[in-house]
Amino acid sequence: MVVSKGIGSNMAIYLDGKFDEPIWKNAQVHTDFFSLATHKESEISTKVQITNDENYIYFGVICEEPFMSNLKNSVRENILKVYGDDSIEIMLDVDGDGIDFHHFLVNVSGYRGQEFRKEKGNVAIIWENGNWFAEGHRDQDKWTVEIAIPFAILNNEKSISETIAFNVARNRRTVSPREEMSLGEKGEFLVPEAFRKIRLKNFDPEVFQCRVSNPRLEKIFEKQGITSSAISCDITNPTNKNRVFDVSAVIISPSGDSWLKSSNISVKAKTQETVTFSYQVSQQGTHKFVITLSEGERMVFSSIQKVNLEFVPITIDIYQPFYRNTIYSDQNLDQIKTKVKLNLSEQEFTGSVLTVTLQDQNGQIIAIKKLTEVSFINNVAMSVPDLPTGRYMISAQLEKSNQQIGFTEETILKLPPPAAGNQVYIDKNCNLIVNGKPTLPIVWWGVPPYEKIAKTGADGIIVVVSKQNMVPVLEELQKYGLMAVIAPWTGSLQEKYWLNQTTLSQEAKDSLRDIITTIKNHPALLCYYLVDEPEGKAYNPDIIMETYQFIKDIDPYHPMIICNESVLGLQTYSKCADMLVPDPYPAPIKKGGLKRGATYISLFLTEATIAGGKKKLIGLTPEVFNAGDLPNSINPDRRETSFVEQRCIQFLGIVHSAKFFNYYTFNSNYGAPRYPDLRIGIPYIIKEIKVLAPSILEGVELVGKSSDSCIHMLVKEYHGNLYIISVNVEKKLISATLTLPKEVKQLKVISENRILDVCDRSFTENFIPYGVHIYTTDIIFPDLTPLDEIAQQIRKEGGMFSLNY
């Protein structure tokens, strides 16, 4: 725990889980918890008491438990994994906007985790601030917990109101299947519109209406082992009165050393002031920056951020070749392109010379370029001949007055054609190139018979291999024209080699080497599925990164996928894979729409693009199953997607850069073949995607406009024709005017057997809920089966083509 000045003082309770302080006597009490699975009132009793003073909000929770001997209470660190124990979760929407909220978790022993959730609770982001308090207590037939949360740390939202929205949930692990319940309306959980309201007593929200920006590293330099830096923050006072703050700012190193700076600053009403602190630290790396604002003895703001105090005077980023700093045998690059960044002051580099050099492995100079006019960012392109196969070194050196003031280097590889099998890499447009051809792969999670999967039109399946079945499975897939996405380790092997490990054991390396060398040259191998949802399994990203590097060194011809279930996972593991293919399931509900909404998908893919630094291929794992039919499902109210919803999901993914589809799932009691809307609909959607793939992958993106922001659009120009994908992301009828980037007279509506006239580059279209329209100026574009015929087929077999919401 990082404790700021003023945190933990002046609490009205002594944390012991016993509720014997006077403040609890007038607490508001809630007991009506509802099951998240059944939406019925829970049969086990849980009692929540809520109260506050001028500095803290307090929660006291009493959990009756007839099976105390089965209590799960194994986590012994402050981490989100406490969710897996018997635990309590608290959600606080302190500005009441129903969009974002603070989320706290605590287990029986008082170990805690916290995150901040935005976009109506659908997206969790990193929140470092652990400056809140909890303690548990156990009796023979119940366990209890006291929680104290300072108002000063609730600053991720715009403001704090006197009336706030909240939810409390209990995770019960003593029974199977596990029981989860909440105070939210009908047992809703991370859904802010289902939260309850509470009015705080004797509370002045204006006191906590101040904000501090994220820290900015103004300058950094290193001398004789000491790193000096200047860090600035903006302090905003949105209130109508002038305020004087005591500012405390602490830097905490990775090893726990700390440096405290303090200041006094006046901030006039409705204005902002900047405060800057200088530090000299003995250890470089990522540090915690803890800043606290106080007025007198009262703390009014506290946050914990990260700041990287690592002095690297010069960095070089290679963006041609684009992928893995590697030139493949079918790539004819006449230039090496780099971006050289200087982490120096303008005074330090003025008058310097930047030299970028490409050398072969024998030190022979292939190309060299000198810049005498240097800036913070320097784009350097060097013409090169057709390079022979081998290893090359590109370096950037900065000199001033004949003295070197910065140097860095990176390796570039030129690979020969693979000895056998496929050459697969990612090009500068983030397309997957398979043997020289841009490809938009569609694969299934599935098991034999593979012939049925092949008949859907997909490209392959994800295969969990063993030493005995590796080659036979690949041979079987090849027979049906399918390719394999190989998961080298899953389940028990992943836990054995990764869980609670910091580096790969020799046994793990031998296992990987055996698998990869056995299959890497097989013509049915497409790529590797490195790990599924690693954030939920608490795998250390460092060991996943080591695994990625190990496989890449053995087989540089096949990329790797990671599937994440959270934005935090994307951010944590993005460097450990070449393709980010998350699974933002929209969670369709019986007698309802999509629980998370279609924009959950577009938001997730946008975050994936950001996490990958626009250098990773982005894909999508659609929800092609029925979660309500999963064995021991805790979501019996869930259903499969209708055809229209599924088409919306997939084409919305394409609009937001998805170029790989990983369908979950085929050949199971809850998978696609069981439901007519998916069994009939998914092969049709595959056909649509495949026929549009050349324009999606190779077309030039243009800008189109919609009169309604609920219509998401992608416009591509390919071989002189426009291709427009438009998607309604809401469960309502929408009439929107779409404006094209070029003059056209007519559009063919793909899959709908109709032609539209266009006037002044615009036309008006009606969209059903979650509806998709796909247009092209290629009037002779090959006809597909009209959607109304697909609707008849699906409805004839009792499936859902579309829904009335």
Secondary structure, DSSP 8 states (H G I E B T S, - for coil): ----TTTT-S-SS-SSS---SGGGGG-EEE---EETTT-SB-SS-EEEEEEE-SSEEEEEEEEE-TTGGG------SSSGGGGGSSEEEEEEETT--SS-EEEEEEETT--EEEEEEETTTTEEE-------EEEEEE-SSEEEEEEEEEGGG--SSS---SEEEEEEEEEE-SSSS-EEEESSGGG--S-GGG-EEEE-SS--GGGG--EE---EEEEEEEETTEEEEEEEEEEEE-SSS-EEEEEEEEEE-TTS-EEEEEEEEEE-TTEEEEEEEEEEESS-SEEEEEEEEEETTEEEEEEEEEEE----SEEEEEEES-STTEE-TT---SEEEEEEEE-S-HHHHTT-EEEEEEEETTS-EEEEEEESS--SEEEEEEE-----SEEEEEEEEEEETTEEEEEEEEEEEE----SSS--EEE-TTS-EEETTEEE--EEEE--S-HHHHHHTT--EEEEE--TTTHHHHHHHHHHTT-EEEEES--HHHHHHHHTT-SS--HHHHHHHHHHHHHHTT-TTEEEEEEEE-HHHHT--HHHHHHHHHHHHHH-TTS-EEEE-SSHHHHHHHGGG-SEE-------BBTTS-BSS-THHHHHHHHHHHHHTTT-SEE-B--B-B-GGGSTT-S-TTB----HHHHHHHHHHHHHTT---EEEB-SSSTTBGGGSHHHHTHHHHHHHHHHHHHHHHHHSEEE--EESSTTEEEEEEEETTEEEEEEEE-SSS-EEEEEE-SS--SEEEETTTTEEEE-BTTEEEEEE-TT-EEEEES-TT------HHHHHHHHHHTT--S----
